[in-house]
Amino acid sequence: MSNTSPSTNRPSSWAFTSTASDISSSTSYQTNQLCTMALTTKQPKTPSKAASPPRSVAKSELAQSFGSLLTSGKGSDLTITCRGETFRVHKAIVCLRSEFFTAACWGCSKGSYARDYIDLPDHDPEVVRKALRYLYYLNYNYIDPETPDNTGSESTTSTPSDNGTTSSTQKRPRPSSLALHATNYGIGCTYGIPELSSLARDKFSTALHNMVLHGTAARSIGDLTEAIHIIFTTTPENDICLREQILDYVQLDLKFLLGLREFKKVLARCPEFAFVLLVREVEDRELERE
Protein backbone atom coordinates (compact mmCIF):
# COMPACT_ATOMS: atom_id res chain seq x y z
CA MET A 1 0.00 0.00 0.00
CA SER A 2 1.44 3.37 -0.94
CA ASN A 3 1.30 6.26 1.47
CA THR A 4 1.66 9.51 -0.40
CA SER A 5 1.66 12.87 1.30
CA PRO A 6 -0.26 15.78 -0.22
CA SER A 7 2.52 18.18 0.71
CA THR A 8 6.10 17.74 1.76
CA ASN A 9 6.03 20.90 3.87
CA ARG A 10 3.35 19.81 6.33
CA PRO A 11 4.22 19.67 10.02
CA SER A 12 5.04 16.32 11.68
CA SER A 13 1.67 16.35 13.47
CA TRP A 14 -0.33 16.49 10.21
CA ALA A 15 -1.49 12.87 10.27
CA PHE A 16 -2.89 13.24 13.75
CA THR A 17 -4.73 16.52 13.01
CA SER A 18 -6.13 15.25 9.72
CA THR A 19 -7.56 12.18 11.45
CA ALA A 20 -9.09 14.32 14.14
CA SER A 21 -10.67 16.52 11.47
CA ASP A 22 -12.18 13.51 9.66
CA ILE A 23 -13.73 12.16 12.85
CA SER A 24 -15.11 15.52 13.96
CA SER A 25 -16.48 17.08 10.77
CA SER A 26 -18.16 19.86 12.72
CA THR A 27 -14.85 21.16 14.02
CA SER A 28 -14.09 24.59 12.64
CA TYR A 29 -11.05 25.50 10.62
CA GLN A 30 -9.74 27.73 13.41
CA THR A 31 -9.88 24.87 15.94
CA ASN A 32 -7.94 22.62 13.59
CA GLN A 33 -5.32 25.31 13.18
CA LEU A 34 -4.98 25.73 16.95
CA CYS A 35 -4.64 21.96 17.44
CA THR A 36 -2.01 21.80 14.73
CA MET A 37 -0.04 24.64 16.29
CA ALA A 38 -0.23 23.10 19.74
CA LEU A 39 0.88 19.68 18.56
CA THR A 40 3.63 21.13 16.42
CA THR A 41 4.89 23.11 19.40
CA LYS A 42 5.02 20.04 21.64
CA GLN A 43 6.45 17.70 19.03
CA PRO A 44 10.10 18.84 19.10
CA LYS A 45 10.38 18.33 22.86
CA THR A 46 12.58 15.35 23.69
CA PRO A 47 11.25 12.69 26.04
CA SER A 48 12.09 13.23 29.67
CA LYS A 49 15.19 11.33 30.80
CA ALA A 50 13.33 10.33 33.93
CA ALA A 51 11.12 8.11 31.81
CA SER A 52 13.98 5.66 31.23
CA PRO A 53 16.04 4.08 34.02
CA PRO A 54 19.47 5.58 34.70
CA ARG A 55 22.39 3.97 32.88
CA SER A 56 23.85 2.72 36.17
CA VAL A 57 20.59 0.97 37.03
CA ALA A 58 20.37 -0.64 33.61
CA LYS A 59 23.99 -1.80 33.88
CA SER A 60 23.33 -3.24 37.34
CA GLU A 61 20.28 -5.12 36.12
CA LEU A 62 22.26 -6.52 33.19
CA ALA A 63 25.06 -7.62 35.51
CA GLN A 64 22.55 -9.33 37.81
CA SER A 65 21.10 -11.17 34.82
CA PHE A 66 24.54 -12.38 33.79
CA GLY A 67 25.29 -13.25 37.40
CA SER A 68 22.26 -15.49 37.58
CA LEU A 69 23.69 -17.46 34.67
CA LEU A 70 26.87 -18.04 36.63
CA THR A 71 24.94 -19.07 39.73
CA SER A 72 22.55 -21.44 37.95
CA GLY A 73 24.81 -22.70 35.19
CA LYS A 74 21.90 -22.60 32.74
CA GLY A 75 22.91 -22.78 29.12
CA SER A 76 26.57 -23.33 29.99
CA ASP A 77 28.82 -24.68 27.26
CA LEU A 78 32.11 -24.75 29.17
CA THR A 79 33.04 -26.64 32.35
CA ILE A 80 36.01 -25.55 34.46
CA THR A 81 37.30 -27.81 37.22
CA CYS A 82 39.80 -26.76 39.86
CA ARG A 83 40.87 -28.97 42.77
CA GLY A 84 37.53 -30.71 43.08
CA GLU A 85 35.35 -27.66 42.40
CA THR A 86 33.29 -27.28 39.23
CA PHE A 87 32.25 -24.09 37.47
CA ARG A 88 29.73 -24.21 34.62
CA VAL A 89 30.20 -21.11 32.52
CA HIS A 90 29.56 -19.66 29.07
CA LYS A 91 32.22 -19.18 26.41
CA ALA A 92 30.51 -16.10 25.01
CA ILE A 93 31.03 -14.34 28.35
CA VAL A 94 34.23 -15.89 29.72
CA CYS A 95 36.33 -16.10 26.56
CA LEU A 96 35.21 -12.73 25.26
CA ARG A 97 36.71 -10.95 28.26
CA SER A 98 39.66 -13.14 29.25
CA GLU A 99 42.75 -13.86 27.17
CA PHE A 100 43.59 -16.77 29.46
CA PHE A 101 40.30 -18.60 28.96
CA THR A 102 40.35 -17.83 25.24
CA ALA A 103 43.73 -19.56 24.96
CA ALA A 104 42.55 -22.40 27.20
CA CYS A 105 39.52 -23.02 24.98
CA TRP A 106 41.09 -22.62 21.56
CA GLY A 107 44.75 -23.11 22.35
CA CYS A 108 47.02 -22.51 19.38
CA SER A 109 44.39 -23.72 16.94
CA LYS A 110 43.03 -21.13 14.53
CA GLY A 111 40.03 -23.26 13.61
CA SER A 112 36.50 -23.07 14.96
CA TYR A 113 36.89 -26.03 17.34
CA ALA A 114 36.87 -25.10 21.01
CA ARG A 115 37.18 -27.21 24.12
CA ASP A 116 34.20 -27.59 26.39
CA TYR A 117 36.24 -28.70 29.42
CA ILE A 118 39.19 -27.05 31.20
CA ASP A 119 41.02 -28.43 34.23
CA LEU A 120 43.11 -26.03 36.36
CA PRO A 121 44.83 -28.24 38.95
CA ASP A 122 47.51 -25.66 39.80
CA HIS A 123 45.11 -22.77 40.42
CA ASP A 124 43.42 -21.67 43.63
CA PRO A 125 39.64 -22.32 43.38
CA GLU A 126 38.89 -19.10 45.26
CA VAL A 127 40.98 -17.10 42.79
CA VAL A 128 39.23 -18.75 39.85
CA ARG A 129 35.87 -17.97 41.43
CA LYS A 130 36.76 -14.29 41.82
CA ALA A 131 37.91 -14.09 38.21
CA LEU A 132 34.68 -15.64 36.97
CA ARG A 133 32.54 -13.41 39.15
CA TYR A 134 34.12 -10.32 37.67
CA LEU A 135 33.66 -11.62 34.12
CA TYR A 136 29.92 -11.91 34.77
CA TYR A 137 29.30 -8.94 37.09
CA LEU A 138 31.99 -6.58 35.70
CA ASN A 139 32.66 -5.37 39.24
CA TYR A 140 33.58 -6.54 42.68
CA ASN A 141 32.60 -5.14 46.05
CA TYR A 142 34.60 -4.69 49.22
CA ILE A 143 32.63 -5.32 52.43
CA ASP A 144 34.09 -3.71 55.54
CA PRO A 145 34.35 -6.39 58.26
CA GLU A 146 33.23 -3.83 60.85
CA THR A 147 29.93 -2.95 59.19
CA PRO A 148 26.76 -4.08 61.06
CA ASP A 149 25.81 -6.48 58.24
CA ASN A 150 28.86 -8.64 58.89
CA THR A 151 29.74 -10.98 61.68
CA GLY A 152 33.31 -10.98 62.92
CA SER A 153 36.29 -10.86 60.62
CA GLU A 154 35.38 -13.91 58.59
CA SER A 155 33.47 -14.17 55.34
CA THR A 156 31.31 -17.01 54.11
CA THR A 157 32.09 -18.40 50.69
CA SER A 158 29.90 -20.67 48.63
CA THR A 159 30.94 -23.86 46.89
CA PRO A 160 29.29 -24.41 43.49
CA SER A 161 27.35 -27.64 43.08
CA ASP A 162 27.36 -29.78 39.95
CA ASN A 163 24.63 -27.75 38.28
CA GLY A 164 26.41 -24.46 38.84
CA THR A 165 24.44 -23.43 41.93
CA THR A 166 25.98 -22.82 45.33
CA SER A 167 25.77 -25.37 48.10
CA SER A 168 27.85 -25.72 51.23
CA THR A 169 29.54 -22.74 52.86
CA GLN A 170 32.96 -22.30 54.38
CA LYS A 171 34.28 -19.50 56.54
CA ARG A 172 37.38 -17.72 55.29
CA PRO A 173 39.25 -14.71 56.73
CA ARG A 174 37.82 -11.56 55.19
CA PRO A 175 40.53 -9.68 53.27
CA SER A 176 41.23 -6.03 53.93
CA SER A 177 40.33 -3.36 51.44
CA LEU A 178 43.88 -2.88 50.15
CA ALA A 179 44.52 -6.63 50.13
CA LEU A 180 41.35 -7.31 48.16
CA HIS A 181 42.21 -4.73 45.52
CA ALA A 182 45.78 -6.02 45.29
CA THR A 183 44.47 -9.57 44.93
CA ASN A 184 42.06 -8.61 42.16
CA TYR A 185 44.78 -6.69 40.38
CA GLY A 186 46.87 -9.87 40.32
CA ILE A 187 43.89 -11.90 39.15
CA GLY A 188 43.39 -9.53 36.24
CA CYS A 189 47.04 -9.96 35.25
CA THR A 190 46.97 -13.75 35.61
CA TYR A 191 43.82 -14.33 33.60
CA GLY A 192 44.34 -11.63 31.00
CA ILE A 193 41.51 -9.34 32.16
CA PRO A 194 42.92 -5.81 31.78
CA GLU A 195 39.61 -4.19 32.77
CA LEU A 196 39.76 -5.94 36.16
CA SER A 197 43.35 -4.87 36.73
CA SER A 198 42.45 -1.29 35.84
CA LEU A 199 39.44 -1.26 38.17
CA ALA A 200 41.45 -2.81 41.02
CA ARG A 201 44.28 -0.31 40.47
CA ASP A 202 41.90 2.64 40.77
CA LYS A 203 40.21 1.23 43.87
CA PHE A 204 43.60 0.47 45.41
CA SER A 205 44.74 4.07 44.83
CA THR A 206 41.59 5.45 46.45
CA ALA A 207 41.84 3.13 49.46
CA LEU A 208 45.52 3.92 49.94
CA HIS A 209 44.86 7.65 49.73
CA ASN A 210 42.15 7.39 52.39
CA MET A 211 44.18 5.19 54.74
CA VAL A 212 45.05 6.60 58.16
CA LEU A 213 47.79 4.93 60.19
CA HIS A 214 47.84 7.14 63.28
CA GLY A 215 45.39 7.53 66.14
CA THR A 216 42.21 5.48 66.34
CA ALA A 217 42.69 4.12 62.82
CA ALA A 218 46.02 2.45 63.68
CA ARG A 219 44.44 -0.91 62.82
CA SER A 220 45.06 0.06 59.20
CA ILE A 221 48.66 -1.08 59.57
CA GLY A 222 47.38 -4.64 59.21
CA ASP A 223 45.70 -3.71 55.93
CA LEU A 224 48.90 -2.10 54.70
CA THR A 225 51.25 -4.96 55.56
CA GLU A 226 48.89 -7.56 54.10
CA ALA A 227 48.71 -5.61 50.82
CA ILE A 228 52.50 -5.29 50.74
CA HIS A 229 52.87 -9.04 51.09
CA ILE A 230 50.37 -9.74 48.31
CA ILE A 231 51.88 -7.23 45.90
CA PHE A 232 55.49 -8.34 46.33
CA THR A 233 54.74 -12.06 46.24
CA THR A 234 52.12 -12.30 43.48
CA THR A 235 52.96 -9.61 40.92
CA PRO A 236 55.97 -9.80 38.55
CA GLU A 237 58.96 -7.58 39.25
CA ASN A 238 58.48 -5.59 36.05
CA ASP A 239 54.89 -4.71 36.98
CA ILE A 240 55.49 -1.59 39.02
CA CYS A 241 51.94 -0.20 39.06
CA LEU A 242 50.97 -1.08 42.65
CA ARG A 243 54.57 -1.45 43.81
CA GLU A 244 55.37 2.19 43.16
CA GLN A 245 52.21 3.34 44.91
CA ILE A 246 52.84 1.31 48.07
CA LEU A 247 56.53 2.28 48.21
CA ASP A 248 55.73 5.99 47.84
CA TYR A 249 53.17 5.74 50.63
CA VAL A 250 55.53 3.88 52.96
CA GLN A 251 58.38 6.33 52.42
CA LEU A 252 56.18 9.24 53.44
CA ASP A 253 55.82 7.79 56.95
CA LEU A 254 58.75 5.40 57.17
CA LYS A 255 60.04 6.61 60.53
CA PHE A 256 56.68 5.92 62.15
CA LEU A 257 56.28 2.54 60.43
CA LEU A 258 59.71 1.31 61.51
CA GLY A 259 58.56 1.62 65.10
CA LEU A 260 55.69 -0.87 64.55
CA ARG A 261 56.11 -4.61 65.04
CA GLU A 262 53.72 -5.47 62.19
CA PHE A 263 55.78 -3.49 59.71
CA LYS A 264 59.02 -5.10 60.85
CA LYS A 265 57.41 -8.50 60.29
CA VAL A 266 56.50 -7.70 56.69
CA LEU A 267 60.08 -6.57 56.06
CA ALA A 268 61.22 -10.03 57.13
CA ARG A 269 58.47 -11.82 55.18
CA CYS A 270 59.09 -9.87 51.97
CA PRO A 271 62.83 -9.45 51.45
CA GLU A 272 62.24 -8.05 47.96
CA PHE A 273 60.12 -5.26 49.41
CA ALA A 274 62.75 -4.53 52.07
CA PHE A 275 65.51 -4.44 49.44
CA VAL A 276 63.67 -2.12 47.05
CA LEU A 277 62.67 0.16 49.92
CA LEU A 278 66.29 0.35 51.10
CA VAL A 279 67.56 1.15 47.60
CA ARG A 280 65.00 3.93 47.19
CA GLU A 281 65.93 5.44 50.56
CA VAL A 282 69.63 5.45 49.70
CA GLU A 283 68.99 7.00 46.29
CA ASP A 284 66.75 9.70 47.75
CA ARG A 285 69.39 10.66 50.34
CA GLU A 286 72.06 10.86 47.66
CA LEU A 287 69.86 13.21 45.67
CA GLU A 288 69.33 15.38 48.74
CA ARG A 289 73.10 15.70 49.21
CA GLU A 290 73.50 16.88 45.65
C-alpha positions in Angstrom: 0.0 0.0 0.0 1.4 3.4 -0.9 1.3 6.3 1.5 1.7 9.5 -0.4 1.7 12.9 1.3 -0.3 15.8 -0.2 2.5 18.2 0.7 6.1 17.7 1.8 6.0 20.9 3.9 3.3 19.8 6.3 4.2 19.7 10.0 5.0 16.3 11.7 1.7 16.3 13.5 -0.3 16.5 10.2 -1.5 12.9 10.3 -2.9 13.2 13.8 -4.7 16.5 13.0 -6.1 15.2 9.7 -7.6 12.2 11.4 -9.1 14.3 14.1 -10.7 16.5 11.5 -12.2 13.5 9.7 -13.7 12.2 12.8 -15.1 15.5 14.0 -16.5 17.1 10.8 -18.2 19.9 12.7 -14.8 21.2 14.0 -14.1 24.6 12.6 -11.0 25.5 10.6 -9.7 27.7 13.4 -9.9 24.9 15.9 -7.9 22.6 13.6 -5.3 25.3 13.2 -5.0 25.7 16.9 -4.6 22.0 17.4 -2.0 21.8 14.7 0.0 24.6 16.3 -0.2 23.1 19.7 0.9 19.7 18.6 3.6 21.1 16.4 4.9 23.1 19.4 5.0 20.0 21.6 6.5 17.7 19.0 10.1 18.8 19.1 10.4 18.3 22.9 12.6 15.4 23.7 11.3 12.7 26.0 12.1 13.2 29.7 15.2 11.3 30.8 13.3 10.3 33.9 11.1 8.1 31.8 14.0 5.7 31.2 16.0 4.1 34.0 19.5 5.6 34.7 22.4 4.0 32.9 23.9 2.7 36.2 20.6 1.0 37.0 20.4 -0.6 33.6 24.0 -1.8 33.9 23.3 -3.2 37.3 20.3 -5.1 36.1 22.3 -6.5 33.2 25.1 -7.6 35.5 22.5 -9.3 37.8 21.1 -11.2 34.8 24.5 -12.4 33.8 25.3 -13.3 37.4 22.3 -15.5 37.6 23.7 -17.5 34.7 26.9 -18.0 36.6 24.9 -19.1 39.7 22.5 -21.4 38.0 24.8 -22.7 35.2 21.9 -22.6 32.7 22.9 -22.8 29.1 26.6 -23.3 30.0 28.8 -24.7 27.3 32.1 -24.8 29.2 33.0 -26.6 32.4 36.0 -25.5 34.5 37.3 -27.8 37.2 39.8 -26.8 39.9 40.9 -29.0 42.8 37.5 -30.7 43.1 35.3 -27.7 42.4 33.3 -27.3 39.2 32.2 -24.1 37.5 29.7 -24.2 34.6 30.2 -21.1 32.5 29.6 -19.7 29.1 32.2 -19.2 26.4 30.5 -16.1 25.0 31.0 -14.3 28.3 34.2 -15.9 29.7 36.3 -16.1 26.6 35.2 -12.7 25.3 36.7 -11.0 28.3 39.7 -13.1 29.3 42.7 -13.9 27.2 43.6 -16.8 29.5 40.3 -18.6 29.0 40.4 -17.8 25.2 43.7 -19.6 25.0 42.6 -22.4 27.2 39.5 -23.0 25.0 41.1 -22.6 21.6 44.8 -23.1 22.4 47.0 -22.5 19.4 44.4 -23.7 16.9 43.0 -21.1 14.5 40.0 -23.3 13.6 36.5 -23.1 15.0 36.9 -26.0 17.3 36.9 -25.1 21.0 37.2 -27.2 24.1 34.2 -27.6 26.4 36.2 -28.7 29.4 39.2 -27.1 31.2 41.0 -28.4 34.2 43.1 -26.0 36.4 44.8 -28.2 38.9 47.5 -25.7 39.8 45.1 -22.8 40.4 43.4 -21.7 43.6 39.6 -22.3 43.4 38.9 -19.1 45.3 41.0 -17.1 42.8 39.2 -18.8 39.8 35.9 -18.0 41.4 36.8 -14.3 41.8 37.9 -14.1 38.2 34.7 -15.6 37.0 32.5 -13.4 39.2 34.1 -10.3 37.7 33.7 -11.6 34.1 29.9 -11.9 34.8 29.3 -8.9 37.1 32.0 -6.6 35.7 32.7 -5.4 39.2 33.6 -6.5 42.7 32.6 -5.1 46.0 34.6 -4.7 49.2 32.6 -5.3 52.4 34.1 -3.7 55.5 34.3 -6.4 58.3 33.2 -3.8 60.9 29.9 -3.0 59.2 26.8 -4.1 61.1 25.8 -6.5 58.2 28.9 -8.6 58.9 29.7 -11.0 61.7 33.3 -11.0 62.9 36.3 -10.9 60.6 35.4 -13.9 58.6 33.5 -14.2 55.3 31.3 -17.0 54.1 32.1 -18.4 50.7 29.9 -20.7 48.6 30.9 -23.9 46.9 29.3 -24.4 43.5 27.4 -27.6 43.1 27.4 -29.8 39.9 24.6 -27.7 38.3 26.4 -24.5 38.8 24.4 -23.4 41.9 26.0 -22.8 45.3 25.8 -25.4 48.1 27.9 -25.7 51.2 29.5 -22.7 52.9 33.0 -22.3 54.4 34.3 -19.5 56.5 37.4 -17.7 55.3 39.2 -14.7 56.7 37.8 -11.6 55.2 40.5 -9.7 53.3 41.2 -6.0 53.9 40.3 -3.4 51.4 43.9 -2.9 50.2 44.5 -6.6 50.1 41.3 -7.3 48.2 42.2 -4.7 45.5 45.8 -6.0 45.3 44.5 -9.6 44.9 42.1 -8.6 42.2 44.8 -6.7 40.4 46.9 -9.9 40.3 43.9 -11.9 39.2 43.4 -9.5 36.2 47.0 -10.0 35.2 47.0 -13.8 35.6 43.8 -14.3 33.6 44.3 -11.6 31.0 41.5 -9.3 32.2 42.9 -5.8 31.8 39.6 -4.2 32.8 39.8 -5.9 36.2 43.4 -4.9 36.7 42.5 -1.3 35.8 39.4 -1.3 38.2 41.5 -2.8 41.0 44.3 -0.3 40.5 41.9 2.6 40.8 40.2 1.2 43.9 43.6 0.5 45.4 44.7 4.1 44.8 41.6 5.4 46.5 41.8 3.1 49.5 45.5 3.9 49.9 44.9 7.7 49.7 42.2 7.4 52.4 44.2 5.2 54.7 45.1 6.6 58.2 47.8 4.9 60.2 47.8 7.1 63.3 45.4 7.5 66.1 42.2 5.5 66.3 42.7 4.1 62.8 46.0 2.5 63.7 44.4 -0.9 62.8 45.1 0.1 59.2 48.7 -1.1 59.6 47.4 -4.6 59.2 45.7 -3.7 55.9 48.9 -2.1 54.7 51.2 -5.0 55.6 48.9 -7.6 54.1 48.7 -5.6 50.8 52.5 -5.3 50.7 52.9 -9.0 51.1 50.4 -9.7 48.3 51.9 -7.2 45.9 55.5 -8.3 46.3 54.7 -12.1 46.2 52.1 -12.3 43.5 53.0 -9.6 40.9 56.0 -9.8 38.6 59.0 -7.6 39.3 58.5 -5.6 36.1 54.9 -4.7 37.0 55.5 -1.6 39.0 51.9 -0.2 39.1 51.0 -1.1 42.6 54.6 -1.4 43.8 55.4 2.2 43.2 52.2 3.3 44.9 52.8 1.3 48.1 56.5 2.3 48.2 55.7 6.0 47.8 53.2 5.7 50.6 55.5 3.9 53.0 58.4 6.3 52.4 56.2 9.2 53.4 55.8 7.8 57.0 58.7 5.4 57.2 60.0 6.6 60.5 56.7 5.9 62.2 56.3 2.5 60.4 59.7 1.3 61.5 58.6 1.6 65.1 55.7 -0.9 64.5 56.1 -4.6 65.0 53.7 -5.5 62.2 55.8 -3.5 59.7 59.0 -5.1 60.9 57.4 -8.5 60.3 56.5 -7.7 56.7 60.1 -6.6 56.1 61.2 -10.0 57.1 58.5 -11.8 55.2 59.1 -9.9 52.0 62.8 -9.4 51.5 62.2 -8.1 48.0 60.1 -5.3 49.4 62.8 -4.5 52.1 65.5 -4.4 49.4 63.7 -2.1 47.0 62.7 0.2 49.9 66.3 0.4 51.1 67.6 1.2 47.6 65.0 3.9 47.2 65.9 5.4 50.6 69.6 5.4 49.7 69.0 7.0 46.3 66.8 9.7 47.7 69.4 10.7 50.3 72.1 10.9 47.7 69.9 13.2 45.7 69.3 15.4 48.7 73.1 15.7 49.2 73.5 16.9 45.6 
